[in-house]
Amino acid sequence: MNRENVREKRGANRDSRRASIYWNSPLVSETHRGLMVESSSCGLAFLARSGHAPMEGMDIETLIPNRDARPPSKQSATVRRVNRIHADLFIIGAEYVGATS
C-alpha cells in the first residue's frame, strides 16, 4: 500500500499503547475483549476478535482497566473505521463522544 496516498484523518497526537480493552456494542449483549494499539485524547484504535464487529457510525462503550487501584476508564465512542484483517479479526478506530481535536 502506498502510504503517501493515504490521507490522515486524525487531529490529535497518538501514542502507541498495548493494553486490554473491553467493549460493548448494541449488536450483541456480551462484552468483548480487545487489544488497544493506539490512543489519543480524542479516541483509540484496537484489535478485536469477534463474529460481530461494530459498524462505522455506531456508538460503543469502552472500558479500559488501569494498572493501579484507580477505577477503569469508561467512555462512549463512535466507530470511525473498521478494517477486517482476517475472518473474525478487525482493527477498529473510534472517536470518543464529545471529543474535540
N, C-alpha and C positions, 0 to 999 in steps of 0.2 A: 504494500500500500504506500503510495506516495504521500508522506506526511505534510509536504508543502501545500498540498491542495485541500487539507482539512482545516476548516475554519474553526477556531477556538471559540466556544460559546460561553465559557465560564468567566465570571468577572472578578472572582476573589482568588487570592493565592491559595494553592493547595499544598497539603503535606501528605507524603506517603505515610500510611499507617496500617499496621497489622493488628486488628482487634476483632473479637467476636462481636456480632451484632444480631439482634433478634428483631424480626419484623412481622407485621400482620397486614393482610390486605383484605378488602371486602369480598374477595373471591372465595376465600375459604376461612373457616373458623380457627384453624390451628395456627400456632406461632411457628415461624420458620427461623432457622439459624443461618447466618451468613458470615462472610469474612470481609471486613472493611478493608479497602485497599487505598483509598484517599479520603481526606476530609478537608473542609474549609469552614469558615464562619457561615457560609450560605448553603452548604449541602455536603453530600458524601457520595462515594461510589463503593459498591460492594459486590462480591460474588455471591450468588445464591444458587443452590441446587434444589430444584422444585419442579414438579409437574404443572404448577400453576404460577407462572411468572406474572407480576403485575403489568398492566398496560400503561403506555405513555399517557400522561394526564391524570392518572389515578392517584388518589391520596392514600398513603400508607402510614402506619405508626412504626416508629423505630425505637428501639431500646438498646442503649449501649452501656454495658456494665463498666463500672470504674474499678481500677485496681486497688484503690484504697477503700476506706469504710464509708465513703460518700454513697448516697443512693445513685442508682443508674440514671443516665441521661435519657429522658423520654421526649421525643419530638415527632410532630407530624411533618411529613414531607410529600411533595408532589413528584411523581416519577417523570423524569425528562427524557431519559434514554433507556432502552432495553436492547441489549445485544446478545443474541444466542451464540454461545461458544460451542456447545455440544447439545445433544438431545434434551437434557434436563439441567444444563449449566448455563447461567446467564450472568452478565455483568450489568448492574443497574445503577444508573446515575439519577440522583434525586436532589431536589432543592427544598430546603426547609421552608415550611409555610410561614409567610411573613418575613422571610429573609430579604435583605437588601444588599446588593453588591457594592 
